Amino acid sequence: MLDSTVGQTVHMKTEQQIRRPIVVFTDGAAKGNPGPGGWAAVIAAPEGWVREFGGGLPHTTNNRMELTGPIEALAHLKATSGRLAVYTDSTYVIRGISEWIANWQRRGWRTVDGKDVLNRELWERLWNLVQDRTDRIDWHYVRGHTGIPGNERVDEIANAFALQNDPGLYEGPIADYGVNILDIPSDTGLPQASGNRSSASGKNKKPFSYLSVVDGVPMRHATWPECELRVKGRSGARFKKALSAADEVEILKAWGVRPGERGA
């Protein structure tokens, strides 16, 4: 069994334990985006040990915290052998590490538009940790705020650190853990990229809703005129069309807003 560090190689494992991956849930949050932020990770080892950990920064962004979660988890597990199953509700993290990063490197860390890749130092650190592992890493997408126990818990931890609250981190046997960390949906594939949702990059698809943030307060609108009326002439206002409920979650998360907060 992994000891309390959840970071030492185990030499005696059952055949079933060898087949099962180490389960990792990660998340990140920022209040204000940029603003105070937090990251979280929960590691569940096949031997039946769980460790929660996380941290925060006084001024950061949601995407930086989303990246920090898996970075810290992989760094913590660097000396632990075994296949990893990493679960996150960030399409930014999964698409970045599995689809975009090779092209960024080929272009000298430039985007397709010729701009500098944001958060390059974090992407490089994550990439190096992935490359250093000899065992496979499987990246899984889970929808945020849909009742998935592991995702709900890392969201709670990350937001607690962003607010400088104590999340009450757990470390101990999975049998005594109050979260059903292994209750994971069977479908963990990425949602369809927004650029492929229609023949015109989603422009011709009927919107699910319109979202706006004015003075830090989010709101959902049924029509564009309603949304436009709220944001027009307001300094710093943000707005965007959502094509589905999942799209809403992704947009709000990128803005550092939790669904359900003050009108969202």
Secondary structure, DSSP 8 states (H G I E B T S, - for coil): ---TTS-S--S---HHHHHS-EEEEEEEEESSSSEEEEEEEEEEETTTEEEEEEEEEEEE-HHHHHHHHHHHHHHHTTT--S-EEEEES-HHHHHIIIIIHHHHHHTTSB-TTS-B-TTHHHHHHHHHHHHH-SS-EEEEE--TTSS-HHHHHHHHHHHHHHTT------EEEGGG-SS-TT---S-------GGGSSTTTTTTS--SEEEEEETTEEEEESSHHHHHHHHTT-TT-EEEEESSHHHHHHHHHHTT--TTSTT-
